[in-house]
Amino acid sequence: MKRLLVLLALLPALLALNSCGGSSTAAVPSITVSGAASSVNVNGPVQFTASILNLSSTLVNWQVNGVQSGGSNCNTTFGCIDTNGLYTAPKTVPANNVVTITAVAQGQTSLTATANLTILPAETINTISCV
């Protein structure tokens, strides 16, 4: 009877020790970026969104071709993107008509995602019909 009581008293401790060293998987942060379009005409807008998982902050800083953008830091050659992810294309098509939009997680600046956007010339009007 005494042995049974000792075993029952030790059982919770044995179970607790057995659970030590078990594998636990920490959630790895990730980020994705997407645009409402893959191309835009000069002066045109495209809305970009960034989604961050497993990070306490979901805020991002936006870049165009690797340069922080927005406000007075607008790159007139490659276009601008504001803090809400609204990109505005430049007034003329750049030499390389593809720009890279990058979202950088504020909570972990090594966490980035990119999307490419093609800048197209302005649409030309060939004919105007009067009715």
N, CA, C and O atoms as a MOPAC input file, in Angstrom:
PM7 MOZYME 1SCF
protein

 N      0.81400 1    -1.18600 1     0.00000 1
 C      0.00000 1     0.00000 1     0.00000 1
 C      0.86100 1     1.25500 1     0.00000 1
 O      0.55100 1     2.24300 1    -0.66400 1
 N      1.98000 1     1.19100 1     0.78100 1
 C      2.86300 1     2.34700 1     0.83600 1
 C      3.49400 1     2.59900 1    -0.53800 1
 O      3.66800 1     3.74900 1    -0.94100 1
 N      3.83500 1     1.52500 1    -1.25100 1
 C      4.43500 1     1.67500 1    -2.58100 1
 C      3.44300 1     2.32500 1    -3.55400 1
 O      3.82700 1     3.15400 1    -4.37900 1
 N      2.19200 1     1.95000 1    -3.45200 1
 C      1.17200 1     2.52600 1    -4.31800 1
 C      1.01800 1     4.01700 1    -4.05700 1
 O      0.87800 1     4.79800 1    -4.99800 1
 N      1.04200 1     4.41800 1    -2.80000 1
 C      0.93800 1     5.82700 1    -2.44900 1
 C      2.15400 1     6.61300 1    -2.95500 1
 O      2.01500 1     7.74100 1    -3.42800 1
 N      3.33400 1     6.01800 1    -2.85500 1
 C      4.55200 1     6.68700 1    -3.34100 1
 C      4.46700 1     6.86100 1    -4.86100 1
 O      4.80200 1     7.92400 1    -5.38400 1
 N      4.01800 1     5.81400 1    -5.57400 1
 C      3.87900 1     5.89800 1    -7.02300 1
 C      2.86100 1     6.95900 1    -7.42100 1
 O      3.10100 1     7.73200 1    -8.34800 1
 N      1.73500 1     7.00100 1    -6.73400 1
 C      0.72300 1     8.00600 1    -7.03700 1
 C      1.22500 1     9.41600 1    -6.72600 1
 O      0.86400 1    10.36500 1    -7.42100 1
 N      2.03700 1     9.55900 1    -5.71000 1
 C      2.58700 1    10.87100 1    -5.36900 1
 C      3.62100 1    11.31700 1    -6.40500 1
 O      3.73400 1    12.50900 1    -6.69100 1
 N      4.36800 1    10.37900 1    -6.96400 1
 C      5.40700 1    10.70900 1    -7.94200 1
 C      4.87500 1    10.83500 1    -9.36800 1
 O      5.55500 1    11.40500 1   -10.22100 1
 N      3.70500 1    10.33000 1    -9.64300 1
 C      3.15700 1    10.33600 1   -10.99400 1
 C      3.07100 1    11.74200 1   -11.60400 1
 O      3.50500 1    11.90900 1   -12.74400 1
 N      2.53900 1    12.75900 1   -10.92000 1
 C      2.49800 1    14.09800 1   -11.52800 1
 C      3.89400 1    14.64300 1   -11.86200 1
 O      4.07800 1    15.29800 1   -12.88700 1
 N      4.87000 1    14.37200 1   -10.99700 1
 C      6.23100 1    14.84300 1   -11.26300 1
 C      6.82000 1    14.14400 1   -12.47900 1
 O      7.49500 1    14.77800 1   -13.29000 1
 N      6.57500 1    12.85000 1   -12.61300 1
 C      7.06700 1    12.10600 1   -13.77100 1
 C      6.43200 1    12.61000 1   -15.06600 1
 O      7.10700 1    12.73900 1   -16.08800 1
 N      5.14300 1    12.89200 1   -15.01600 1
 C      4.47300 1    13.41400 1   -16.20400 1
 C      5.01600 1    14.78700 1   -16.59000 1
 O      5.18800 1    15.07300 1   -17.77500 1
 N      5.28700 1    15.63900 1   -15.59800 1
 C      5.84000 1    16.96300 1   -15.87200 1
 C      7.22500 1    16.86100 1   -16.47800 1
 O      7.54100 1    17.58400 1   -17.42300 1
 N      8.05900 1    15.97100 1   -15.94800 1
 C      9.39900 1    15.79000 1   -16.48900 1
 C      9.36100 1    15.21800 1   -17.90000 1
 O     10.19800 1    15.56000 1   -18.73600 1
 N      8.41000 1    14.36300 1   -18.16200 1
 C      8.28900 1    13.76600 1   -19.47800 1
 C      7.97000 1    14.81200 1   -20.54400 1
 O      8.37500 1    14.66600 1   -21.69700 1
 N      7.24800 1    15.86300 1   -20.16500 1
 C      6.88400 1    16.89400 1   -21.13800 1
 C      8.01700 1    17.88400 1   -21.37300 1
 O      7.95600 1    18.64900 1   -22.33500 1
 N      9.03700 1    17.89800 1   -20.54300 1
 C     10.17600 1    18.80500 1   -20.72700 1
 C     10.96300 1    18.40100 1   -21.96700 1
 O     11.07200 1    17.21800 1   -22.28800 1
 N     11.50100 1    19.37900 1   -22.64500 1
 C     12.33600 1    19.10100 1   -23.80000 1
 C     11.54600 1    18.74000 1   -25.03300 1
 O     12.13100 1    18.36700 1   -26.04900 1
 N     10.24200 1    18.83900 1   -24.97200 1
 C      9.43500 1    18.56300 1   -26.14800 1
 C      9.64700 1    19.65500 1   -27.17900 1
 O     10.06400 1    20.76400 1   -26.84400 1
 N      9.36700 1    19.34900 1   -28.40200 1
 C      9.58500 1    20.34100 1   -29.44600 1
 C      8.43700 1    21.33500 1   -29.45700 1
 O      7.26700 1    20.96400 1   -29.36900 1
 N      8.80000 1    22.60800 1   -29.56600 1
 C      7.80000 1    23.65000 1   -29.75100 1
 C      8.24500 1    24.46000 1   -30.95700 1
 O      9.42000 1    24.80100 1   -31.09300 1
 N      7.32300 1    24.75200 1   -31.80300 1
 C      7.64200 1    25.45900 1   -33.03000 1
 C      7.18600 1    26.90100 1   -32.90600 1
 O      5.99800 1    27.17800 1   -32.74200 1
 N      8.15300 1    27.82900 1   -32.98600 1
 C      7.81800 1    29.24600 1   -32.95400 1
 C      7.35900 1    29.65300 1   -34.34900 1
 O      7.93400 1    29.23300 1   -35.35200 1
 N      6.33100 1    30.46400 1   -34.39600 1
 C      5.81300 1    30.92700 1   -35.67800 1
 C      6.80800 1    31.89900 1   -36.30000 1
 O      7.23500 1    32.85600 1   -35.65500 1
 N      7.17000 1    31.65500 1   -37.53700 1
 C      8.13500 1    32.48800 1   -38.24600 1
 C      7.39600 1    33.64100 1   -38.91900 1
 O      6.42000 1    33.40700 1   -39.63200 1
 N      7.84300 1    34.88900 1   -38.70600 1
 C      7.19400 1    36.02400 1   -39.37300 1
 C      7.34100 1    35.93900 1   -40.88500 1
 O      8.35200 1    35.45900 1   -41.39700 1
 N      6.32300 1    36.41000 1   -41.59300 1
 C      6.37300 1    36.44800 1   -43.04700 1
 C      5.65400 1    37.69200 1   -43.54100 1
 O      4.81400 1    38.26200 1   -42.84400 1
 N      5.99900 1    38.10700 1   -44.76400 1
 C      5.37900 1    39.28700 1   -45.36600 1
 C      5.12200 1    39.01200 1   -46.84000 1
 O      5.91800 1    38.35600 1   -47.51200 1
 N      4.01000 1    39.51800 1   -47.32400 1
 C      3.70100 1    39.45900 1   -48.75300 1
 C      3.24800 1    40.84300 1   -49.19200 1
 O      2.71200 1    41.62000 1   -48.40200 1
 N      3.47100 1    41.13100 1   -50.45400 1
 C      3.02100 1    42.40900 1   -51.01500 1
 C      2.31200 1    42.12600 1   -52.33400 1
 O      2.72600 1    41.25500 1   -53.09900 1
 N      1.25000 1    42.86500 1   -52.58700 1
 C      0.52800 1    42.69300 1   -53.84000 1
 C      0.01300 1    44.04500 1   -54.31400 1
 O     -0.26500 1    44.94700 1   -53.52400 1
 N     -0.10400 1    44.14800 1   -55.63500 1
 C     -0.61100 1    45.37500 1   -56.23600 1
 C     -1.92400 1    45.11500 1   -56.93800 1
 O     -2.20600 1    43.99400 1   -57.36100 1
 N     -2.72600 1    46.16200 1   -57.05900 1
 C     -4.02200 1    46.03900 1   -57.72200 1
 C     -3.85500 1    45.83800 1   -59.22800 1
 O     -4.79900 1    45.43100 1   -59.90500 1
 N     -2.65600 1    46.12100 1   -59.75900 1
 C     -2.37600 1    45.92900 1   -61.17900 1
 C     -0.90700 1    45.59900 1   -61.33800 1
 O     -0.10700 1    45.87800 1   -60.44500 1
 N     -0.54000 1    45.00300 1   -62.47400 1
 C      0.86900 1    44.69400 1   -62.74000 1
 C      1.49500 1    45.70000 1   -63.69400 1
 O      2.70100 1    45.66600 1   -63.93800 1
 N      0.66500 1    46.60400 1   -64.23900 1
 C      1.18200 1    47.67500 1   -65.08600 1
 C      0.32000 1    48.91700 1   -64.89600 1
 O     -0.82500 1    48.84400 1   -64.44900 1
 N      0.90500 1    50.05800 1   -65.24800 1
 C      0.20600 1    51.32700 1   -65.08200 1
 C      0.74600 1    52.31100 1   -66.11200 1
 O      1.92600 1    52.27600 1   -66.46100 1
 N     -0.12700 1    53.18400 1   -66.59300 1
 C      0.30900 1    54.23500 1   -67.50100 1
 C      0.98900 1    55.34800 1   -66.70800 1
 O      0.76700 1    55.48600 1   -65.50500 1
 N      1.82300 1    56.14400 1   -67.39100 1
 C      2.48100 1    57.26800 1   -66.72600 1
 C      1.42800 1    58.11400 1   -66.00600 1
 O      0.30400 1    58.26800 1   -66.48200 1
 N      1.81600 1    58.65600 1   -64.85300 1
 C      0.95000 1    59.46200 1   -63.97700 1
 C     -0.18600 1    58.67600 1   -63.33600 1
 O     -0.96900 1    59.24700 1   -62.57700 1
 N     -0.29500 1    57.39300 1   -63.61800 1
 C     -1.40300 1    56.61200 1   -63.07700 1
 C     -1.11900 1    56.07000 1   -61.68700 1
 O      0.04200 1    55.93400 1   -61.30100 1
 N     -2.17200 1    55.75500 1   -60.92300 1
 C     -2.02600 1    55.19800 1   -59.57900 1
 C     -2.22200 1    53.68400 1   -59.54500 1
 O     -2.96000 1    53.12600 1   -60.35700 1
 N     -1.56000 1    53.03100 1   -58.60500 1
 C     -1.78600 1    51.61700 1   -58.30300 1
 C     -1.71600 1    51.45600 1   -56.78700 1
 O     -0.76400 1    51.91300 1   -56.15500 1
 N     -2.71300 1    50.81500 1   -56.20900 1
 C     -2.73500 1    50.57300 1   -54.76400 1
 C     -2.00100 1    49.27400 1   -54.44500 1
 O     -2.29500 1    48.22800 1   -55.02400 1
 N     -1.04200 1    49.34700 1   -53.51700 1
 C     -0.32900 1    48.16000 1   -53.03600 1
 C     -0.72000 1    47.89600 1   -51.59700 1
 O     -1.00600 1    48.81800 1   -50.83400 1
 N     -0.72700 1    46.61200 1   -51.23700 1
 C     -1.00100 1    46.21900 1   -49.85700 1
 C      0.06500 1    45.23200 1   -49.40300 1
 O      0.58700 1    44.44200 1   -50.19000 1
 N      0.36900 1    45.29900 1   -48.12400 1
 C      1.32000 1    44.36400 1   -47.52000 1
 C      0.60700 1    43.62700 1   -46.40100 1
 O     -0.17000 1    44.21500 1   -45.64800 1
 N      0.87800 1    42.34000 1   -46.30200 1
 C      0.31100 1    41.52500 1   -45.23000 1
 C      1.45600 1    40.89900 1   -44.44700 1
 O      2.34200 1    40.26100 1   -45.01700 1
 N      1.42300 1    41.09100 1   -43.13300 1
 C      2.45600 1    40.54400 1   -42.25300 1
 C      1.80700 1    39.55700 1   -41.30400 1
 O      0.77900 1    39.84600 1   -40.69300 1
 N      2.42200 1    38.38500 1   -41.18900 1
 C      1.94600 1    37.36000 1   -40.26700 1
 C      2.99900 1    37.09000 1   -39.20600 1
 O      4.19700 1    37.16300 1   -39.47900 1
 N      2.55500 1    36.77700 1   -37.99700 1
 C      3.41100 1    36.35800 1   -36.87900 1
 C      4.41300 1    37.41100 1   -36.43900 1
 O      5.53400 1    37.08800 1   -36.04700 1
 N      4.00700 1    38.66700 1   -36.50300 1
 C      4.82400 1    39.77400 1   -36.01600 1
 C      3.87700 1    40.74000 1   -35.32300 1
 O      2.77200 1    40.97800 1   -35.81000 1
 N      4.29500 1    41.29700 1   -34.19800 1
 C      3.38000 1    42.13300 1   -33.41700 1
 C      2.96100 1    43.39500 1   -34.16500 1
 O      1.83800 1    43.86600 1   -33.98500 1
 N      3.83100 1    43.94900 1   -34.99200 1
 C      3.50000 1    45.15000 1   -35.76200 1
 C      3.24500 1    44.77000 1   -37.21600 1
 O      3.99900 1    43.99600 1   -37.80600 1
 N      2.18600 1    45.31600 1   -37.78200 1
 C      1.88800 1    45.06100 1   -39.18800 1
 C      2.18300 1    46.29200 1   -40.05400 1
 O      1.75000 1    46.35900 1   -41.20400 1
 N      2.91600 1    47.26200 1   -39.50300 1
 C      3.25200 1    48.47500 1   -40.23700 1
 C      4.44400 1    48.23600 1   -41.15400 1
 O      5.34900 1    47.46800 1   -40.82600 1
 N      4.43700 1    48.90600 1   -42.31800 1
 C      5.54200 1    48.77100 1   -43.26500 1
 C      6.01300 1    50.13600 1   -43.72500 1
 O      5.27800 1    51.12100 1   -43.65800 1
 N      7.25000 1    50.17700 1   -44.19200 1
 C      7.78100 1    51.31700 1   -44.92500 1
 C      7.85700 1    50.89600 1   -46.37900 1
 O      8.21300 1    49.75700 1   -46.68200 1
 N      7.52600 1    51.80300 1   -47.27600 1
 C      7.48400 1    51.48900 1   -48.69800 1
 C      8.70200 1    52.05400 1   -49.39900 1
 O      9.20100 1    53.12200 1   -49.04600 1
 N      9.17500 1    51.31900 1   -50.40300 1
 C     10.29600 1    51.76000 1   -51.22600 1
 C      9.95000 1    51.56900 1   -52.69800 1
 O      9.17600 1    50.68400 1   -53.06400 1
 N     10.54300 1    52.42200 1   -53.53200 1
 C     10.46700 1    52.25900 1   -54.98000 1
 C     11.89900 1    52.11700 1   -55.46400 1
 O     12.71600 1    53.01300 1   -55.25500 1
 N     12.20900 1    51.00200 1   -56.10600 1
 C     13.56800 1    50.70400 1   -56.58300 1
 C     14.61100 1    50.86400 1   -55.48300 1
 O     15.70000 1    51.38400 1   -55.72500 1
 N     14.27600 1    50.41900 1   -54.27800 1
 C     15.22000 1    50.42100 1   -53.16600 1
 C     15.36900 1    51.73300 1   -52.44000 1
 O     16.19100 1    51.84200 1   -51.52900 1
 N     14.59200 1    52.73900 1   -52.82000 1
 C     14.68400 1    54.05300 1   -52.18600 1
 C     13.41400 1    54.30700 1   -51.38300 1
 O     12.30400 1    54.17400 1   -51.89600 1
 N     13.59500 1    54.67800 1   -50.10800 1
 C     12.45800 1    55.03500 1   -49.25700 1
 C     11.65100 1    56.10300 1   -49.96700 1
 O     12.22300 1    57.06800 1   -50.47400 1
 N     10.34600 1    55.95800 1   -50.01600 1
 C      9.54100 1    56.87600 1   -50.79400 1
 C      8.44300 1    57.49400 1   -49.94800 1
 O      8.12900 1    57.03600 1   -48.85000 1
 N      7.87900 1    58.54500 1   -50.49900 1
 C      6.76400 1    59.20600 1   -49.85000 1
 C      7.10300 1    60.62800 1   -49.46900 1
 O      8.26200 1    60.95600 1   -49.21500 1
 N      6.08100 1    61.47600 1   -49.42900 1
 C      6.25800 1    62.86500 1   -49.03200 1
 C      7.26700 1    63.58600 1   -49.90000 1
 O      7.19500 1    63.53100 1   -51.12800 1
 N      8.20900 1    64.26400 1   -49.26000 1
 C      9.21100 1    65.02900 1   -50.00200 1
 C     10.28700 1    64.12900 1   -50.57900 1
 O     11.12900 1    64.59300 1   -51.34800 1
 N     10.27600 1    62.85100 1   -50.22500 1
 C     11.28300 1    61.91000 1   -50.71600 1
 C     10.76700 1    61.16100 1   -51.94200 1
 O     11.01500 1    59.96600 1   -52.10000 1
 N     10.05900 1    61.86700 1   -52.79300 1
 C      9.48000 1    61.25700 1   -53.99500 1
 C     10.52800 1    61.23200 1   -55.10400 1
 O     11.20400 1    62.22800 1   -55.35600 1
 N     10.65200 1    60.07900 1   -55.76300 1
 C     11.58500 1    59.93200 1   -56.86700 1
 C     10.82200 1    60.16400 1   -58.16300 1
 O     10.04800 1    59.30600 1   -58.59100 1
 N     11.03400 1    61.32100 1   -58.79400 1
 C     10.27100 1    61.66400 1   -59.99000 1
 C     10.63000 1    60.78100 1   -61.18500 1
 O      9.87200 1    60.72600 1   -62.15300 1
 N     11.76700 1    60.09300 1   -61.13700 1
 C     12.15400 1    59.20100 1   -62.23000 1
 C     11.39200 1    57.88700 1   -62.17900 1
 O     10.98500 1    57.36800 1   -63.21800 1
 N     11.19400 1    57.33900 1   -60.97200 1
 C     10.58600 1    56.01900 1   -60.82900 1
 C      9.19200 1    56.04500 1   -60.21000 1
 O      8.53900 1    55.00400 1   -60.13500 1
 N      8.72600 1    57.19700 1   -59.77100 1
 C      7.41100 1    57.30400 1   -59.16000 1
 C      7.50200 1    57.35800 1   -57.64600 1
 O      8.58700 1    57.28200 1   -57.06800 1
 N      6.34900 1    57.49000 1   -57.01800 1
 C      6.26200 1    57.66300 1   -55.56300 1
 C      5.24300 1    56.69100 1   -54.98700 1
 O      4.29800 1    56.27500 1   -55.65700 1
 N      5.46500 1    56.34500 1   -53.72600 1
 C      4.47500 1    55.53100 1   -53.01300 1
 C      4.29800 1    56.15000 1   -51.63500 1
 O      5.28000 1    56.44000 1   -50.95200 1
 N      3.05800 1    56.35300 1   -51.22700 1
 C      2.82200 1    56.99600 1   -49.92700 1
 C      2.78100 1    55.95500 1   -48.80900 1
 O      2.94200 1    54.76100 1   -49.05900 1
 N      2.56700 1    56.41000 1   -47.59300 1
 C      2.59500 1    55.52300 1   -46.42800 1
 C      1.45500 1    54.50900 1   -46.43300 1
 O      1.50600 1    53.51600 1   -45.70700 1
 N      0.42800 1    54.75200 1   -47.24400 1
 C     -0.69800 1    53.82300 1   -47.34700 1
 C     -0.54000 1    52.84200 1   -48.50100 1
 O     -1.43800 1    52.03700 1   -48.75000 1
 N      0.59700 1    52.89500 1   -49.21700 1
 C      0.84100 1    51.97700 1   -50.31600 1
 C      0.28500 1    52.43200 1   -51.65100 1
 O      0.21600 1    51.63000 1   -52.58200 1
 N     -0.11500 1    53.69000 1   -51.77900 1
 C     -0.62400 1    54.18900 1   -53.05500 1
 C      0.54700 1    54.70000 1   -53.89100 1
 O      1.18700 1    55.69700 1   -53.55700 1
 N      0.80500 1    53.99200 1   -54.97900 1
 C      1.90600 1    54.33500 1   -55.87900 1
 C      1.37900 1    55.23600 1   -56.98600 1
 O      0.28200 1    55.01800 1   -57.50100 1
 N      2.16700 1    56.25800 1   -57.35500 1
 C      1.86400 1    57.11500 1   -58.48800 1
 C      3.03700 1    57.04300 1   -59.44800 1
 O      4.17300 1    57.33800 1   -59.07500 1
 N      2.76300 1    56.65200 1   -60.67900 1
 C      3.80800 1    56.49500 1   -61.68800 1
 C      4.41000 1    57.85100 1   -62.05900 1
 O      3.76800 1    58.88700 1   -61.89000 1
 N      5.65100 1    57.83800 1   -62.56900 1
 C      6.27000 1    59.10000 1   -62.98800 1
 C      5.58500 1    59.67400 1   -64.22400 1
 O      4.73000 1    59.02700 1   -64.83000 1
 N      5.97000 1    60.89700 1   -64.59100 1
 C      5.35500 1    61.57700 1   -65.73700 1
 C      5.85000 1    61.03500 1   -67.07000 1
 O      5.18600 1    61.18600 1   -68.09600 1
 N      7.01200 1    60.40600 1   -67.05100 1
 C      7.54500 1    59.80600 1   -68.26700 1
 C      7.98600 1    58.37500 1   -67.95200 1
 O      8.27000 1    58.04100 1   -66.80200 1
 N      8.03900 1    57.54200 1   -68.98200 1
 C      8.45500 1    56.15400 1   -68.79900 1
 C      9.96000 1    56.13200 1   -68.53900 1
 O     10.72700 1    56.67000 1   -69.33700 1
 N     10.39800 1    55.51600 1   -67.42900 1
 C     11.83900 1    55.42800 1   -67.17000 1
 C     12.53100 1    54.53000 1   -68.20100 1
 O     11.87200 1    53.74100 1   -68.87900 1
 N     13.85600 1    54.65000 1   -68.31600 1
 C     14.63300 1    53.85500 1   -69.28100 1
 C     14.32000 1    52.36400 1   -69.12300 1
 O     14.04500 1    51.67700 1   -70.10700 1
 N     14.36300 1    51.87100 1   -67.88800 1
 C     13.91300 1    50.51000 1   -67.60300 1
 C     12.48300 1    50.67800 1   -67.10800 1
 O     12.25700 1    51.18400 1   -66.00900 1
 N     11.52500 1    50.25800 1   -67.91400 1
 C     10.13100 1    50.57400 1   -67.57900 1
 C      9.52400 1    49.70100 1   -66.49000 1
 O      8.31100 1    49.73500 1   -66.28700 1
 N     10.34100 1    48.91700 1   -65.78300 1
 C      9.84900 1    48.10100 1   -64.67000 1
 C     10.42900 1    48.65300 1   -63.37300 1
 O     11.64400 1    48.80400 1   -63.24400 1
 N      9.55600 1    48.95200 1   -62.41400 1
 C     10.00400 1    49.39300 1   -61.09800 1
 C      9.68000 1    48.31200 1   -60.07800 1
 O      8.75700 1    47.51700 1   -60.26000 1
 N     10.45100 1    48.29900 1   -59.01100 1
 C     10.24700 1    47.32500 1   -57.94200 1
 C      9.69700 1    48.04000 1   -56.72300 1
 O     10.31100 1    48.97400 1   -56.20700 1
 N      8.54600 1    47.59800 1   -56.27200 1
 C      7.91200 1    48.13000 1   -55.06100 1
 C      8.26300 1    47.17600 1   -53.92600 1
 O      8.06100 1    45.96700 1   -54.03600 1
 N      8.79200 1    47.72700 1   -52.83200 1
 C      9.20900 1    46.91000 1   -51.69700 1
 C      8.49500 1    47.37100 1   -50.43100 1
 O      8.40300 1    48.56600 1   -50.15100 1
 N      7.99300 1    46.40200 1   -49.67500 1
 C      7.43900 1    46.66600 1   -48.34600 1
 C      8.44100 1    46.13200 1   -47.32900 1
 O      8.85300 1    44.97400 1   -47.40100 1
 N      8.83400 1    46.99000 1   -46.37300 1
 C      9.78800 1    46.63000 1   -45.33100 1
 C      9.05000 1    46.67300 1   -43.99700 1
 O      8.51500 1    47.71500 1   -43.61800 1
 N      9.01800 1    45.55900 1   -43.29000 1
 C      8.32500 1    45.50500 1   -41.99900 1
 C      9.02200 1    46.42600 1   -41.00400 1
 O     10.23500 1    46.32800 1   -40.81900 1
 N      8.27500 1    47.31200 1   -40.36600 1
 C      8.86000 1    48.22400 1   -39.38300 1
 C      9.33100 1    47.47400 1   -38.13800 1
 O     10.31700 1    47.86700 1   -37.51500 1
 N      8.63700 1    46.40200 1   -37.77600 1
 C      8.98500 1    45.64400 1   -36.57400 1
 C     10.18400 1    44.73000 1   -36.75000 1
 O     10.75800 1    44.26700 1   -35.76500 1
 N     10.57000 1    44.46300 1   -37.98900 1
 C     11.72000 1    43.59500 1   -38.29200 1
 C     12.18200 1    43.96500 1   -39.70000 1
 O     11.70300 1    43.40200 1   -40.68400 1
 N     13.11600 1    44.91500 1   -39.79100 1
 C     13.48300 1    45.49500 1   -41.08200 1
 C     14.15400 1    44.50700 1   -42.04000 1
 O     14.30200 1    44.81100 1   -43.22300 1
 N     14.55600 1    43.34400 1   -41.55700 1
 C     15.10400 1    42.33200 1   -42.46700 1
 C     13.99000 1    41.58400 1   -43.19800 1
 O     14.26100 1    40.80100 1   -44.10800 1
 N     12.75500 1    41.82000 1   -42.80700 1
 C     11.59700 1    41.16400 1   -43.41000 1
 C     11.05400 1    42.05800 1   -44.52400 1
 O     10.49800 1    43.12200 1   -44.25200 1
 N     11.21700 1    41.62600 1   -45.78100 1
 C     10.78700 1    42.42800 1   -46.92800 1
 C     10.05300 1    41.56400 1   -47.94100 1
 O     10.18700 1    40.34100 1   -47.95600 1
 N      9.27800 1    42.22600 1   -48.78000 1
 C      8.62300 1    41.56800 1   -49.90600 1
 C      8.57000 1    42.57000 1   -51.04700 1
 O      8.49900 1    43.77700 1   -50.82000 1
 N      8.60700 1    42.06200 1   -52.28300 1
 C      8.63100 1    42.95100 1   -53.44100 1
 C      7.57800 1    42.56200 1   -54.47100 1
 O      7.08800 1    41.43300 1   -54.50400 1
 N      7.25200 1    43.53600 1   -55.30600 1
 C      6.38400 1    43.32000 1   -56.46300 1
 C      6.91000 1    44.20000 1   -57.58400 1
 O      7.36000 1    45.32000 1   -57.34000 1
 N      6.85500 1    43.70000 1   -58.80200 1
 C      7.28500 1    44.48200 1   -59.96400 1
 C      6.08700 1    45.13200 1   -60.62800 1
 O      4.98600 1    44.58200 1   -60.64400 1
 N      6.32600 1    46.31500 1   -61.17600 1
 C      5.27800 1    47.07500 1   -61.83600 1
 C      5.84000 1    47.64500 1   -63.13200 1
 O      6.89900 1    48.27300 1   -63.12800 1
 N      5.14700 1    47.43100 1   -64.22300 1
 C      5.57700 1    47.93100 1   -65.53000 1
 C      4.93100 1    49.28900 1   -65.78400 1
 O      3.71800 1    49.44400 1   -65.64900 1
 N      5.76200 1    50.28100 1   -66.15700 1
 C      5.28100 1    51.62300 1   -66.47000 1
 C      5.08300 1    51.69900 1   -67.98400 1
 O      6.01100 1    51.44500 1   -68.75300 1
 N      3.88400 1    52.04500 1   -68.39700 1
 C      3.54000 1    52.12500 1   -69.81800 1
 C      3.40200 1    53.57900 1   -70.24600 1
 O      3.08900 1    54.44200 1   -69.42700 1
 N      3.63600 1    53.85600 1   -71.54500 1
 C      3.43600 1    55.22500 1   -72.03100 1
 C      1.96700 1    55.61500 1   -71.93900 1
 O      1.08400 1    54.77400 1   -71.76900 1
 N      1.73500 1    56.91800 1   -72.05800 1
 C      0.36300 1    57.40900 1   -72.04100 1
 C     -0.39400 1    56.84200 1   -73.23100 1
 O      0.17300 1    56.63100 1   -74.30300 1
 N     -1.65500 1    56.60500 1   -73.02900 1
 C     -2.47700 1    56.11200 1   -74.12600 1
 C     -2.67600 1    57.23500 1   -75.13800 1
 O     -2.89200 1    58.38800 1   -74.76600 1
 N     -2.60300 1    56.89300 1   -76.39600 1
 C     -2.79900 1    57.89900 1   -77.43300 1
 C     -4.23200 1    57.84500 1   -77.93600 1
 O     -4.85500 1    56.78500 1   -77.99500 1
 N     -4.72700 1    58.99700 1   -78.29000 1
 C     -6.07700 1    59.10400 1   -78.84000 1
 C     -5.91100 1    59.22500 1   -80.35000 1
 O     -5.30900 1    60.17800 1   -80.84500 1
 N     -6.44700 1    58.25700 1   -81.06900 1
 C     -6.31900 1    58.24400 1   -82.52500 1
 C     -7.45300 1    58.97400 1   -83.22900 1
 O     -7.22600 1    59.67300 1   -84.21600 1
 N     -8.65500 1    58.81700 1   -82.73400 1
 C     -9.81000 1    59.39500 1   -83.40900 1
 C    -10.79200 1    59.90400 1   -82.37700 1
 O    -11.02300 1    59.28200 1   -81.34100 1
 N    -11.36000 1    61.05100 1   -82.69000 1
 C    -12.44000 1    61.58000 1   -81.86100 1
 C    -13.67000 1    61.64500 1   -82.74300 1
 O    -13.66000 1    62.26600 1   -83.80600 1
 N    -14.72100 1    61.00300 1   -82.29100 1
 C    -15.97300 1    61.01700 1   -83.06400 1
 C    -16.97100 1    61.94000 1   -82.40400 1
 O    -17.19400 1    61.87200 1   -81.19500 1
 N    -17.55900 1    62.78600 1   -83.18900 1
 C    -18.60800 1    63.66300 1   -82.68900 1
 C    -19.95100 1    63.09200 1   -83.11400 1
 O    -20.12200 1    62.67700 1   -84.26000 1
 N    -20.87800 1    63.07200 1   -82.21000 1
 C    -22.20300 1    62.55100 1   -82.54400 1
 C    -23.25100 1    63.59100 1   -82.35600 1
 O    -24.43100 1    63.32900 1   -82.59000 1

